[in-house]
């Protein structure tokens, strides 16, 4: 860990998606902070703030800002605050997703137009928008990381409409990697195995999905949010300077199994 600390220490980044201490975003934030990075964090709304504020205090976050990507102007304000406070940005970790429950629990064939558009907006387009705002602040290059899932590549029972949404997110990551590469900005999708987060609890029969993943993974275990955080630490470090546009699986090898 000390060797990684040497190439993470002092980096400044935005982490979006902390809801509680079990969030993937919090796992990433806590690892990066331990390694010496400074992290700015966001909370969804006033109801979520009371859960996020104590975690932000643990992270010694200098900026704790509201961000609902569906509310006009909020994202612009987040990046304006970052520019005023830091004047630069080294990384962004995007760990948010949403799909209306009726659409998530139904067939893709039956999904509503509004539900599809909302899922794409929150889960995919928001990453594009963050990249656009981050670009001018990444004066010396940087890293943009989003969270995907195996259901983007293969049909996973009960993952339903989020599969196509995550597939779009992975594709967006590749295109942005190509477009932003000349500026030294690297873009990745990290694809963890199933984790017991609040967001995942909305997936039908999620406990069965976890049991199946444990049984099929070569390591016969789940990863945890710290594993995801360590992967992100590597990706934002200079050690990963020649990597971009990839989907990085952090799933104990589950994705390689037929």
Buried (B, 14 or more C-beta within 10 A) or exposed (E): EEEBBEBBEEBBBBBBBBBBEBBBBBBBBBBBBBBBBBBBBBBBEEEBBEBBEEBBEEBEBBBBBBBBBEEEEBBEEBBEBBBEEBEBBBBBBBBBBBBBEEBBBBEBEEBEEEBBEBBBBBBBBBBBBBBEBBBEBBEEBBBBBBBBBBBBBEEBEBBBBBBBBBBBBBBBBBEBBEEBBEBBBBBBBBBBBBBEBEBBEBBEEBEEBBEBBBEBBEEEEBBBBEBBBBBBBBBBBEBBEEBBBBBBBBBBEBBEEE
